[in-house]
Amino acid sequence: MSSKFREYRLARAWSQEQLAEMAGLSTRTVQRIENGEQASLETLSALAAVFEVSVSELTNDGASGGEALDERIVQVRTKVAQEGRFYRSVLTAVVVCIFLYAINRTTSPDGHWSFWVAGIWGALLVIRGLRVFIFGGLIEKWQQKRIQKILRR
């Protein structure tokens, strides 16, 4: 595997320092990988992105092992993106609900319509949070089983 990294780097006429800078790694990490030490999944992903190849091409794994690794990286990135969108939604809801509460207090201090908005929005966020953090894995497993079942037909 280490010769593969060196081949890709030398084919582009990059020094170890240049590769490390582009991949956001330390030079020592690049040296260790080229000397045959095992790279983490995050490091492999960063190097594959810099070389513009898949992780399976970079690691020279067998077809199924490398593709499974590439698929896992895509799944993890998708999960992190979903979590990021959820947290942005929570932040947006908090800011908007505070703003609506201020409007509610200044325009009609005896009314409580802003609590209804906050309650409904909060309930929707709870449902979305359950889907992202708890049921997401279950749904993903079901989808994989369903795909396998359909492909077996």
C-alpha positions, 0 to 999 in steps of 0.5 A: 500500500505504501508504494501506491501513495508514493506512486501517486505523489511522485506522478504529480511531482509533489514533495511529501510536504506539499502533499501533507499541506494539500491533504491537511496532514502533517509531513510526518503522517505522510512519511509514516504512510509511505513507510508502510504504517496503517493510515486511519480512514480519515487520513485515507479519505483526505489523501484520496480527495487530494489525489482525486481517486476513490479510497479503494484505488488508493489502498489497492484493496480488493473490489468488494473491500475497497468499495465497501470502504468508499460506501461507508465514507459516503454514509458517514459524510451523509450522516454528519451532513444530516446532523449539521442540518438538524443543529442549524434548524434548532438554532434557527428555531431558537432565534426565530422563537425568541424574536416572535416572543419579543413581538408577542410581548410588545404587541399583545402582552396578554396573548400567548400565541408565540408559545404555540409557535414555539411548541409546534416548532419544538415538536417538529424538531423532536420528531426530526431529531429522533429520525436523525439520531435514533431511527436513522440507523434502523431505516438505513438497515431496513433499506439495505435489507430491502435492496438486497432482497430486491437484487436477489429476485 
